[in-house]
């Protein structure tokens, strides 16, 4: 058992540290580095405190035994697994320790106050006296190695995270701030709890990956500072820098070659675990600057790669001015409302620290990230990026215009759709089924997930209600490998072959063409479904925002009643317009009205039920056989602006069937095609008197104006392909496709 492995290592760590009061003789130079590291760490802790306004209240409500009556101290198997409430004990102590240490405006009366320090000391001792002694409880709580026992009053959680990272992180910081007041016993307890975390390194635990390594490394550095142990600090930084590298393996956690961040074996998580990873490295590297512990060039370049990716995933809520992550980069944390201060609340990155590290490293990438996102403007497109980027590792495309941000999230044999962990996100099965968000004001999807219909997630094609939604049936690896995209940085194409991994009852092919002029064409083909459930393609589900226009006429809808339209040519609502081929065999369904949702049904939030006025629009595939296409116009400020843009758009459907999906944008002279079949095929652009062919299944972007072709292999399984272009004469170009960590990325060649 792991507990038998860990115990000798903890004994070794204790021996290495010695007693808390031991004086360690440092090699020349180490003492200066340690002093610099210590002072910078203190500054970082003080600068990050968020609860200082409550210090007076917490002091007055602290009981004489060192507890708070309003803190839930449930422990062991009786405790809440996620966001363990008992940890609030240490969160309060950390902020109180900051007030005692000084540097927090409004808490000057507590600085150096002996009585106040004594109260903190009592509360620390209360926990130390109840710290668990069974090593197995660190990671195996609730098993036979650390069984559930209502008579066990020691403090631990069945979730390893609380014992290894959550609590020790708060303990280490509190102890550093209170260091001058700690008794030898208290300092020993501080060192023991943080060194216990350090002891998990090298033990083969599955959680030793990605952001967790950095969090554990950060706690280990705190432990080393507390004990003056340069050996521990050096080892912790070594492990951190070994992790802060590009991790190219499929389903391997960490920074990916495309700038996305993976956690939990194939899930896109820039906005939560990637954010935690970034915050840990910011503190660690700012503190280590110009010391022996500073990062090497490989780690610096990897972090720059992550920031370049992050920049594409962030938008601004123009009504609040707050920066947020795209919901597809948040995984299961979509189950939290903003008020819970989790990953949905804001980007939770200190841009001043990003800029500081950028200056220390002379990194233009980090400085540009911080400075462009710090600009206080009114655009949803935070940072001012424009164009298209495909994240080929995590099956994710982002397209940014001046006044909108659009994203598409898919999944494949190389990635997972989502997860339900700690009872969070039990209904999220469809969260990577081609989810297509359009951010216009930035509030469209905020705080609506408790109320929305989880079978009508924006952008998906679904056989409605045919897949049971429950926590134990949420997370799946895809069963189709042909999922990917091609991008030249300006325009792009995302493609997805889909088979429902849970029921196998729905299959389709879908492509999203992101064109110049803020135009998007969506094509669905080769649809097949088993059973009686209707097949829908969802246009959007979001906050209802003003008038709704169908066929250019304002439409009044009865609240919470589905209204169906046939022979529809256009729809506009909330800054997004759609045009349709009126001869296509589908009907348009709309539903608006107030929906009430219970946050506790989709996660661990304690917020009361909320009511949101929602708008939902979807196409009902009345026949599963014919293909369907529609065009989206995001960022149209009025129905008149939509009519003007759509009227001027000249996008031709070249083909849309089981073999090929292709369009031609006449204005920019760009043709895009998905060749679904392994034998490839040919597409004729009649207006240009050009035919282009692919030798195999591929995504192809042909810029006729510049005579360049960009290709990718969505399956990430072939080594080369040929593109033949016929314009009276014939020319064939061979593309050697990227392999390894670059597989699935785009390659551009000139035909000249």
C-alpha positions in Angstrom: 0.0 0.0 0.0 1.1 3.6 -0.6 1.0 4.3 3.1 3.8 1.7 3.7 5.9 3.4 1.0 5.3 6.9 2.2 6.1 6.4 5.9 9.9 5.8 5.5 10.1 8.8 3.3 8.4 11.0 5.8 10.9 9.7 8.4 13.7 10.6 5.9 12.3 14.1 5.4 12.0 14.7 9.2 15.7 13.6 9.6 16.7 15.8 6.7 15.0 18.8 8.3 16.1 18.1 11.8 14.2 19.8 14.6 12.5 23.1 13.9 15.1 25.1 15.8 18.1 23.5 14.1 20.6 25.9 12.6 21.6 24.8 9.1 25.0 26.0 7.8 24.5 27.2 4.3 27.2 27.1 1.6 28.6 30.5 0.5 26.0 32.3 -1.7 23.1 30.1 -0.6 22.4 32.4 2.3 21.9 35.4 0.1 19.7 33.4 -2.3 17.6 32.1 0.6 17.2 35.5 2.1 16.1 36.9 -1.2 13.7 34.0 -1.8 12.3 34.4 1.7 11.6 38.1 1.4 10.1 37.9 -2.1 7.9 35.0 -0.9 6.6 37.1 2.0 5.9 40.0 -0.4 4.0 37.6 -2.8 1.9 36.2 0.0 0.9 39.6 1.3 0.2 40.9 -2.2 -2.2 38.0 -2.9 -4.4 38.2 0.2 -8.1 38.6 -0.5 -9.8 38.4 2.9 -8.3 41.4 4.7 -11.6 43.3 5.0 -12.9 40.5 7.2 -10.1 40.3 9.7 -11.8 42.3 12.4 -15.0 40.2 12.1 -12.9 37.0 12.2 -11.0 38.1 15.3 -14.2 39.0 17.2 -15.9 35.7 16.3 -13.0 33.5 17.2 -13.8 31.2 20.1 -11.4 30.8 23.0 -10.4 27.3 21.8 -9.3 28.7 18.5 -12.3 27.7 16.3 -15.1 29.5 14.6 -18.7 28.6 15.1 -19.6 29.3 11.5 -16.9 27.1 10.0 -17.9 23.5 9.0 -15.2 21.3 10.5 -16.7 18.1 9.3 -13.7 15.7 8.6 -13.0 12.4 7.1 -15.7 10.6 5.2 -18.3 13.1 6.5 -16.6 16.1 4.9 -17.5 17.7 1.6 -14.9 16.5 -1.0 -14.6 19.5 -3.2 -13.6 22.9 -1.6 -13.4 21.4 1.9 -15.2 23.9 4.1 -12.8 23.2 7.1 -10.0 24.8 5.1 -11.7 28.1 5.7 -10.1 27.9 9.2 -6.6 28.3 7.5 -7.9 30.9 5.0 -8.9 33.1 7.8 -5.7 32.5 9.7 -3.6 33.4 6.6 -5.4 36.7 6.3 -5.1 37.4 10.0 -1.4 36.5 9.8 -1.0 39.0 7.0 -2.7 41.7 9.1 -0.3 40.9 12.0 2.7 40.9 9.7 1.8 44.3 8.1 1.5 45.7 4.6 -2.3 45.4 4.3 -4.1 48.8 4.2 -6.8 49.1 6.8 -5.4 46.6 9.3 -2.6 48.7 10.8 -3.9 48.2 14.4 -3.0 44.5 14.1 0.6 44.9 13.1 2.9 43.3 15.6 0.0 43.1 18.2 1.0 40.4 20.7 -2.6 39.7 21.8 -3.6 39.2 18.2 -0.6 37.0 17.6 -1.7 34.9 20.6 -5.2 34.4 19.1 -3.7 33.2 15.8 -1.4 30.9 17.7 -4.3 29.3 19.6 -6.1 28.7 16.4 -3.1 27.2 14.7 -2.5 24.9 17.7 -6.1 23.7 17.6 -5.6 22.3 14.1 -2.0 21.0 14.8 -3.4 19.0 17.8 -5.9 17.3 15.4 -3.6 16.8 12.4 -3.9 13.2 11.1 -1.2 10.8 12.1 -2.0 7.9 9.8 0.1 8.6 6.6 -2.4 6.7 4.5 -5.0 9.4 5.1 -2.9 11.8 3.0 -4.0 10.1 -0.2 -6.2 7.1 0.7 -8.8 8.6 2.9 -12.0 6.5 3.0 -10.2 3.2 2.1 -9.2 0.3 4.4 -5.9 2.0 4.9 -7.6 5.1 6.3 -11.1 4.0 7.1 -14.2 6.0 7.8 -14.5 6.3 11.6 -17.0 8.7 13.2 -14.9 8.6 16.4 -11.8 9.8 14.5 -11.5 13.5 15.2 -8.3 14.1 13.2 -8.6 16.4 10.3 -8.4 15.0 6.8 -10.5 14.7 3.6 -11.2 11.8 1.3 -10.1 14.0 -1.5 -6.3 13.9 -1.7 -6.2 17.5 -3.0 -7.2 19.0 0.4 -4.5 17.0 2.3 -1.7 17.4 -0.2 -2.2 20.8 -1.7 -5.2 22.8 -0.3 -4.5 22.8 3.4 -0.7 22.6 3.3 -0.6 25.6 1.0 -2.4 27.8 3.5 -0.5 26.4 6.4 2.9 27.1 4.8 2.0 30.7 4.0 0.6 31.3 7.4 3.7 29.9 9.1 6.0 32.0 7.0 4.1 35.2 8.0 4.1 34.3 11.7 7.6 32.8 11.7 8.9 35.2 14.3 6.3 34.3 16.8 6.2 30.5 16.4 7.3 28.1 19.1 9.7 25.3 18.3 6.7 22.9 18.4 4.6 25.1 16.1 7.5 25.5 13.6 8.0 21.7 13.7 4.3 21.2 12.9 4.5 23.8 10.0 7.5 22.0 8.6 5.9 18.5 9.0 2.7 19.4 7.2 4.5 21.1 4.3 7.2 18.5 4.1 4.6 15.8 4.0 3.5 17.4 0.7 7.0 17.4 -0.6 7.2 13.7 0.3 4.7 12.8 -2.4 7.2 13.5 -5.1 8.6 10.4 -6.6 5.9 8.1 -5.1 4.1 7.4 -8.4 0.9 9.0 -7.6 -1.4 9.7 -10.6 -2.0 13.2 -9.5 1.7 14.1 -10.0 1.1 15.9 -13.3 0.6 19.3 -14.7 -0.6 22.0 -12.4 -0.4 19.7 -9.3 3.3 19.4 -9.7 3.7 23.2 -9.5 1.4 23.5 -6.6 3.3 20.8 -4.7 6.6 22.4 -5.7 5.5 25.7 -4.4 4.5 24.2 -1.0 7.9 22.4 -1.0 9.7 25.7 -1.5 7.7 27.2 1.5 8.7 24.2 3.5 12.4 24.7 2.6 12.3 28.3 3.4 10.7 27.5 6.8 13.5 25.1 7.6 16.3 26.8 5.8 16.8 23.7 3.7 18.4 24.7 0.4 18.5 21.0 -0.7 14.8 20.8 -0.6 14.3 24.1 -2.3 16.8 23.1 -5.1 15.0 19.8 -5.6 11.6 21.4 -5.7 12.7 23.9 -8.3 14.3 21.1 -10.3 11.0 19.2 -10.4 9.1 22.4 -11.3 11.3 23.2 -14.2 11.1 19.6 -15.4 7.4 20.1 -15.6 7.4 23.6 -17.1 8.2 22.3 -20.5 6.1 21.6 -23.6 4.5 18.2 -23.1 3.8 16.7 -26.5 2.3 13.3 -25.6 -1.4 12.4 -26.3 -3.4 13.0 -23.1 -0.3 14.1 -21.2 -1.0 16.8 -18.8 0.6 20.2 -19.0 1.5 22.8 -21.6 0.9 21.5 -25.1 2.8 22.5 -28.3 -0.2 24.5 -29.6 -0.4 26.7 -26.4 -3.4 24.9 -24.9 -3.2 23.3 -21.4 -4.3 19.8 -20.6 -5.2 18.3 -17.3 -6.9 15.0 -16.3 -5.7 13.2 -19.4 -7.2 14.9 -22.4 -9.2 17.8 -21.2 -8.8 21.4 -22.2 -8.2 23.4 -19.0 -6.3 26.6 -19.6 -9.0 28.5 -17.6 -8.7 26.4 -14.4 -5.7 24.1 -14.0 -3.7 26.1 -16.5 -4.5 29.2 -14.6 -3.4 27.6 -11.3 -0.2 26.4 -13.0 0.5 29.9 -14.3 -0.1 31.5 -10.9 2.3 29.0 -9.2 5.0 29.6 -11.7 4.6 33.4 -11.5 5.2 33.3 -7.8 8.0 30.8 -8.0 9.9 32.5 -10.8 9.5 36.1 -9.6 10.9 34.9 -6.2 13.7 33.0 -7.9 14.8 35.8 -10.3 18.6 36.3 -10.3 19.2 33.3 -7.9 20.4 29.8 -8.5 16.8 28.7 -8.6 15.7 30.6 -11.7 14.2 28.9 -14.7 16.2 27.7 -17.7 15.5 28.8 -21.3 13.4 25.7 -22.0 11.0 26.5 -19.2 10.8 30.1 -20.2 9.9 29.3 -23.7 7.3 26.8 -22.6 5.6 29.4 -20.4 5.6 31.8 -23.3 3.9 29.2 -25.4 1.2 28.9 -22.8 0.6 32.7 -22.6 0.4 32.9 -26.4 -2.4 30.3 -26.2 -4.1 31.8 -23.2 -4.5 35.2 -25.0 -6.9 33.6 -27.6 -9.2 32.2 -24.9 -10.0 35.3 -22.9 -12.9 37.7 -23.5 -14.3 40.8 -21.7 -17.8 41.1 -20.3 -18.4 44.6 -21.6 -21.1 45.2 -19.0 -18.8 44.6 -16.0 -15.4 45.2 -17.6 -14.2 41.8 -16.2 -12.0 39.5 -18.1 -13.2 35.8 -18.4 -12.1 32.5 -19.9 -14.1 31.0 -22.7 -16.4 28.4 -21.0 -14.8 25.7 -23.2 -11.5 26.3 -21.4 -13.1 25.8 -18.0 -14.2 22.1 -18.1 -16.3 21.1 -15.1 -16.1 24.5 -13.5 -18.9 25.7 -15.7 -21.0 24.4 -12.7 -20.1 27.5 -10.6 -21.7 30.9 -10.7 -19.5 34.0 -10.7 -20.3 34.8 -7.1 -18.5 31.6 -5.9 -15.2 33.1 -7.0 -14.1 30.0 -8.8 -12.7 29.9 -12.4 -15.9 31.4 -13.9 -15.5 34.6 -11.8 -12.6 36.2 -13.8 -9.3 35.1 -15.3 -7.7 35.0 -11.9 -4.3 36.0 -13.2 -2.4 39.0 -11.7 -1.5 40.9 -14.8 1.0 43.0 -12.9 2.9 39.9 -11.9 2.8 38.7 -15.5 4.3 41.9 -16.6 6.9 41.8 -13.8 8.0 38.4 -14.8 8.1 39.5 -18.4 10.5 42.3 -17.5 12.6 40.0 -15.4 12.9 37.5 -18.2 13.0 40.2 -21.0 10.0 38.4 -22.5 8.0 40.5 -25.0 5.3 37.8 -25.1 4.6 38.0 -21.4 4.7 41.8 -21.3 2.4 42.0 -24.4 -0.1 39.6 -22.8 -0.2 41.7 -19.6 -0.3 45.1 -21.2 -2.9 44.4 -23.9 -5.3 42.8 -21.4 -4.8 45.6 -19.0 -6.2 48.1 -21.5 -9.5 49.4 -20.2 -11.6 49.4 -23.4 -15.2 48.4 -24.1 -14.6 45.5 -26.6 -15.5 41.9 -25.9 -12.4 41.0 -27.9 -10.0 41.6 -25.0 -6.4 42.1 -26.0 -7.3 43.1 -29.6 -6.3 39.9 -31.3 -8.0 39.2 -34.6 -8.0 36.2 -36.9 -8.1 32.5 -36.4 -6.2 30.0 -34.3 -6.6 26.2 -34.1 -5.5 24.3 -31.1 -4.8 20.9 -32.7 -3.9 19.1 -29.6 -7.2 19.8 -27.8 -9.6 19.9 -30.8 -10.5 23.6 -30.3 -10.8 26.6 -32.6 -11.0 30.3 -31.8 -12.0 33.0 -34.2 -11.8 36.7 -33.2 -13.3 39.7 -34.9 -13.2 43.3 -33.8 -16.4 43.1 -31.8 -16.9 39.4 -31.2 -15.2 36.2 -30.1 -16.3 32.7 -31.5 -15.1 29.3 -30.3 -15.7 25.7 -31.2 -14.9 22.8 -29.0 -14.8 19.2 -30.3 -13.2 15.9 -29.1 -11.7 12.8 -30.7 -9.8 9.6 -29.9 -7.0 11.8 -28.6 -9.1 13.8 -26.1 -12.1 13.6 -23.8 -15.4 15.4 -23.9 -15.6 16.5 -20.3 -15.6 15.2 -16.7 -17.7 14.9 -13.6 -15.5 15.0 -10.6 -16.5 15.7 -7.0 -20.1 15.8 -8.1 -19.4 18.8 -10.3 -20.8 18.9 -13.9 -23.0 15.7 -13.9 -25.0 16.9 -16.9 -22.0 18.0 -19.1 -21.8 15.1 -21.5 -22.4 17.3 -24.6 -19.8 20.0 -23.7 -17.5 19.0 -26.5 -20.0 18.0 -29.2 -19.0 20.9 -31.4 -20.0 23.5 -28.8 -20.0 26.9 -30.6 -20.1 30.0 -28.4 -20.5 33.6 -29.8 -19.5 36.3 -27.4 -20.9 39.7 -28.3 -21.4 41.6 -25.1 -19.6 39.0 -23.0 -22.5 38.2 -20.7 -24.3 35.8 -23.0 -23.5 32.6 -21.1 -22.6 34.0 -17.7 -24.4 32.3 -14.7 -26.9 30.4 -16.9 -25.7 26.8 -16.7 -27.9 26.0 -13.7 -30.9 27.1 -15.7 -30.2 26.1 -19.3 -31.2 22.9 -21.1 -28.1 20.6 -21.1 -29.4 18.9 -24.3 -29.4 22.3 -26.1 -25.8 23.4 -25.5 -24.9 26.1 -28.1 -23.7 24.7 -31.4 -24.2 21.0 -30.9 -26.0 18.5 -33.1 -27.9 16.1 -30.8 -30.6 13.5 -30.8 -32.4 15.3 -28.1 -32.7 13.5 -24.8 -31.4 10.1 -26.1 -28.3 10.1 -23.9 -28.8 9.7 -20.2 -27.1 12.6 -18.3 -25.5 11.6 -15.0 -22.2 11.9 -13.3 -21.2 8.3 -13.9 -21.9 8.6 -17.6 -20.3 12.0 -18.3 -16.7 11.6 -19.3 -15.7 9.7 -22.5 -12.8 9.6 -24.9 -14.0 10.1 -28.5 -14.3 7.2 -30.9 -13.7 9.2 -34.1 -10.1 10.2 -35.0 -11.1 12.5 -37.9 -11.5 15.7 -35.8 -9.3 18.8 -36.4 -8.9 22.0 -38.3 -6.8 24.0 -40.7 -5.9 27.7 -40.2 -3.7 30.2 -41.9 -4.0 32.6 -39.0 -6.6 34.8 -40.7 -9.3 32.3 -41.6 -9.9 28.7 -40.6 -11.9 25.5 -40.8 -12.9 23.2 -38.0 -14.1 19.6 -38.8 -15.6 16.9 -36.7 -16.8 13.4 -37.5 -18.9 12.4 -34.6 -20.3 9.2 -33.2 -22.0 9.3 -29.7 -19.5 7.5 -27.5 -22.1 6.5 -24.9 -25.0 5.2 -27.0 -23.6 5.0 -30.6 -27.1 6.2 -31.6 -26.1 9.4 -33.5 -23.5 10.0 -36.2 -22.8 13.1 -38.3 -20.1 15.1 -40.0 -19.9 18.8 -39.2 -17.7 21.6 -40.4 -17.3 25.3 -39.3 -15.9 27.7 -41.9 -14.6 30.9 -40.4 -14.3 33.3 -43.3 -13.2 36.9 -43.9 -15.7 39.6 -43.4 -17.0 38.2 -40.1 -18.9 35.4 -41.8 -19.2 31.8 -40.6 -20.7 28.9 -42.6 -21.7 25.8 -40.7 -22.4 22.5 -42.6 -23.8 19.3 -41.3 -23.9 16.1 -43.4 -24.1 12.4 -43.3 -26.5 12.5 -40.3 -27.8 9.1 -39.1 -29.7 8.5 -35.8 -31.3 5.5 -34.2 -34.5 5.7 -32.2 -37.3 8.2 -32.1 -35.5 11.1 -30.5 -35.6 14.2 -32.8 -32.2 15.4 -34.2 -31.5 19.1 -33.5 -28.6 21.4 -34.5 -28.5 24.1 -31.9 -27.8 27.7 -33.1 -27.5 29.1 -29.6 -28.8 29.0 -26.1 -27.9 32.2 -24.1 -29.4 35.1 -22.2 -32.3 36.7 -24.0 -31.3 40.1 -25.2 -34.0 42.3 -26.9 -35.9 41.8 -30.1 -36.0 38.7 -32.2 -36.4 39.0 -36.0 -37.4 36.1 -38.2 -37.3 36.7 -42.0 -36.6 40.4 -41.1 -39.8 40.8 -39.2 -39.8 41.3 -35.4 -41.4 38.3 -33.8 -43.3 38.1 -30.5 -43.0 34.7 -28.8 -45.1 33.3 -26.1 -42.9 32.7 -23.0 -41.6 29.2 -22.5 -43.4 27.8 -25.4 -41.5 26.4 -28.4 -42.5 28.1 -31.6 -41.7 26.4 -34.9 -41.0 28.2 -38.3 -40.7 26.7 -41.7 -39.5 28.3 -45.0 -37.2 30.4 -42.9 -34.5 32.6 -44.6 -33.1 34.5 -41.7 -33.0 35.0 -37.9 -31.4 37.8 -35.8 -31.1 38.2 -32.1 -28.6 39.8 -29.7 -26.0 40.8 -32.2 -25.9 37.5 -34.1 -27.7 36.8 -37.4 -28.3 33.6 -39.3 -29.3 33.0 -42.9 -30.7 29.7 -44.2 -31.6 28.1 -47.5 -35.4 28.2 -47.4 -35.6 25.0 -49.5 -33.7 22.9 -47.0 -35.7 20.3 -45.1 -35.7 21.6 -41.6 -37.7 23.8 -39.3 -36.5 26.6 -37.0 -37.5 26.3 -33.4 -37.3 29.2 -30.9 -38.0 29.3 -27.2 -37.6 32.3 -24.8 -38.6 32.8 -21.2 -37.5 32.7 -17.6 -35.9 29.4 -16.5 -35.1 28.6 -12.9 -32.1 26.4 -12.1 -30.7 24.9 -8.9 -26.9 25.2 -8.7 -26.7 22.3 -6.2 -28.1 20.0 -9.0 -25.0 20.6 -11.2 -22.2 20.8 -8.6 -21.2 21.9 -5.1 -22.2 25.5 -5.2 -24.3 26.6 -2.2 -25.9 29.5 -4.0 -29.7 29.6 -4.1 -31.6 28.8 -7.2 -31.5 31.5 -9.9 -33.9 32.5 -12.6 -32.6 33.6 -16.0 -34.4 34.9 -19.1 -33.0 32.6 -21.8 -33.2 32.5 -25.6 -32.8 29.2 -27.5 -32.8 28.5 -31.2 -32.3 25.2 -33.0 -32.9 23.5 -36.3 -35.0 20.4 -36.4 -33.7 18.0 -38.9 -37.0 16.8 -40.2 -35.2 14.3 -42.5 -31.9 12.8 -41.3 -30.7 12.2 -44.8 -30.2 15.6 -46.5 -27.4 17.8 -45.5 -28.0 21.2 -43.8 -26.1 24.4 -43.9 -26.5 27.9 -42.4 -24.4 31.1 -42.2 -23.7 33.0 -39.1 -23.0 36.8 -38.8 -21.7 37.6 -35.4 -21.2 41.1 -34.2 -24.0 42.7 -36.2 -25.2 45.5 -34.0 -28.7 45.7 -35.4 -31.0 43.8 -37.7 -30.3 46.4 -40.4 -26.5 45.8 -40.1 -27.1 42.1 -40.3 -29.2 42.6 -43.5 -26.5 44.7 -45.0 -23.7 42.3 -44.2 -25.6 39.2 -45.3 -26.8 40.8 -48.5 -23.3 41.7 -49.4 -21.9 38.2 -48.6 -21.0 36.0 -51.6 -20.3 32.6 -50.1 -21.1 29.7 -52.3 -21.6 26.1 -51.2 -19.5 24.0 -53.5 -20.5 20.6 -52.0 -22.0 19.3 -48.8 -22.4 15.5 -48.6 -20.9 12.4 -47.1 -17.8 12.8 -49.2 -16.9 16.5 -49.3 -18.0 19.7 -47.5 -16.7 22.8 -49.3 -17.4 26.5 -49.7 -16.0 29.4 -51.8 -15.8 33.0 -50.6 -15.9 35.1 -53.7 -14.9 38.4 -52.0 -11.7 37.1 -50.7 -11.2 34.4 -53.3 -10.7 31.6 -50.7 -12.0 28.1 -51.1 -12.1 25.7 -48.2 -12.9 22.0 -48.2 -13.1 18.9 -46.0 -12.4 15.7 -47.8 -14.1 13.1 -45.5 -13.2 10.0 -47.5 -9.8 8.3 -47.2 -9.5 8.4 -51.0 -9.8 12.2 -51.0 -11.6 13.8 -53.9 -11.9 16.9 -56.1 -13.8 20.2 -55.8 -14.6 22.5 -58.7 -14.6 26.3 -58.1 -16.6 27.2 -61.2 -16.3 30.9 -60.8 -12.5 30.7 -60.9 -12.3 27.8 -63.5 -10.3 25.9 -60.9 -10.5 22.4 -59.6 -8.4 21.3 -56.6 -8.1 17.7 -55.4 -6.7 15.9 -52.3 -5.2 12.5 -52.4 -6.7 11.6 -49.0 -8.9 12.7 -46.2 -7.9 16.2 -45.2 -8.8 19.8 -44.4 -7.8 22.2 -47.1 -7.7 26.0 -47.4 -7.0 27.3 -50.9 -6.2 31.1 -51.1 -6.6 31.6 -54.8 -5.6 35.2 -54.7 -2.2 34.5 -53.2 -1.9 31.1 -54.9 -1.2 29.3 -51.6 -2.6 26.1 -50.1 -2.8 25.3 -46.4 -3.6 21.8 -45.3 -3.9 19.6 -42.2 -4.6 16.0 -41.3 -7.5 16.0 -38.8 -6.9 12.3 -38.1 -3.2 13.0 -37.1 -2.3 9.6 -38.7 -0.8 10.2 -42.1 2.6 11.3 -43.1 2.0 13.1 -46.4 -0.7 14.1 -48.9 -0.8 15.5 -52.4 -2.9 18.5 -53.6 -3.5 18.8 -57.3 -4.7 22.0 -58.8 -6.1 22.1 -62.3 -6.5 25.5 -64.2 -6.1 24.3 -67.8 -2.8 22.9 -66.8 -2.2 20.6 -63.8 0.1 21.1 -60.8 0.6 18.7 -57.9 2.2 19.7 -54.6 3.2 17.2 -52.0 2.9 18.1 -48.3 5.0 16.3 -45.7 2.7 16.5 -42.7 3.9 17.3 -39.2 4.4 14.3 -36.8 4.6 13.8 -33.1 3.6 16.8 -31.0 3.0 18.8 -34.1 0.6 16.3 -35.7 -2.6 18.0 -36.8 -1.1 21.4 -37.3 -1.4 23.3 -40.5 1.2 23.5 -43.3 1.2 26.2 -46.1 2.8 26.0 -49.5 2.9 28.3 -52.5 1.8 26.9 -55.8 4.2 29.2 -57.7 
